[in-house]
């Protein structure tokens, strides 16, 4: 179908515009436990997509999880749960494009947890895209798979010790909790810095053990010496998944050393 | 196993060399487009969306402009012009382009490139999605802001010395050739080899000088001293409707200030319609 836009959709920056830096979201004082909510802003129109950018706040941390909440103070409802953010030495900006429908006038907030001691923080900025009634209906909710809240990161997918050969399938979820129309795939490395530079290819598959089928092949990830995998967030990809779908991932890498591991989590959009 | 993905689509990779995690395109002559390299001799399905992945190929700093072509019925046709890919060293950047573009089954998919240095190389692979009856799709892509004659780069945009302040507007397109329904933006590091850690914000505006209206308010990226190039380097698509003949500008700022060497970026805008 044609891109049925007769006019532009509005874009709104959520959060302060006083500084180039976004507002900081500080993690809680307890390791691997969410801190308090931080207000980011209020939507000015009916939203059908968020572009969420995470960057560091000159703090040192290893792995962080952030929630996006909707609703008034004291009654925040988690709309996007456990967005991963890692910092192996330096923190790359990580942009999430999340199709989600949110009414005008909704308060947007965020909270964080991290896996190291101290109340470290990350910057977060959001750009909301308005709906115009002509776009395909956006997702109503998102579900995160493969994220460990006890480790504040995704699921370890080991490329294996043989270079340039796909490793075994690793289960991201034994079954989706609902149906999904698209998915976002997040790839990050371990916390080692420096790393051995290299290249990885990621397959995402579905299906029962022994009958996995590749649905998204060969996402290329580059391993920087002093940074994380590049790029980190892929998608969203249109993919119709019924409830109960088992999602798996596998990887191959040019590297076979200790820094070859990748961590993967997948955000399903309903 | 056949899954009941009746409303789903297929994704297939093109040009991926699993033995080295990506194909390679080499620049023969500096600042001139070379001969096409084939990623797929024949697309196995009608395509509704195409990702182009650009990765660094060798250690030295290089800037590339990559054309994506199809060959349908014996004729090469550029469908994605001048995709900016830049890296200051090996494995220091990744460019992911995402175009909802219709391509016919059976056509060959090729790339050709120009770069600042003869003999330099860039790795290109692609991921394609089949058509989907509810997904938006475009028929053409125009690039704005590229410099292809005697050099290989985009339009320089410079952050001001004052921290957390946006620059003056820089014109990227004086007059758009065709109507735009969505745009993408790519940034490069303008062949710099060092840069500070910094957070950047960019805005896109439309309108005459002094009357620019912000249409994309916030494009956020990080520049790290260890990687130099912006990350993420490619942003969009942004759903904006811009008529033909429009003037498009960009302004940027960062949180460290600096001088024109470390605060200058290259930019190219891609208009889809």
Interface residues (C-beta under 8 A of the other chain):
Chain A: X1 X2 X3 X4 X5 X6 X7 X8 X9 X11 X12 X13 X18 X19 X20 X21 X22 X51 X53 X55 X89 X90 X91 X92 X93 X95 X123 X125 X127 X129 X135 X136 X164 X166 X181 X197 X198 X199 X200 X201 X206 X207 X208 X211 X213 X215 X216 X217 X218 X219 X220 X221 X222 X223 X224 X225 X226 X227 X230 X231 X234 X237 X238 X239 X240 X241 X242 X245 X252 X253 X254
Chain B: X1 X3 X4 X5 X6 X7 X8 X9 X11 X12 X13 X16 X18 X19 X20 X21 X22 X49 X53 X55 X56 X90 X91 X92 X93 X94 X96 X100 X125 X127 X129 X132 X133 X134 X135 X136 X137 X138 X163 X164 X181 X182 X197 X199 X200 X201 X215 X216 X217 X218 X219 X220 X221 X222 X224 X226 X227 X231 X232 X235 X238 X239 X240 X241 X242 X253 X254 X255 X272
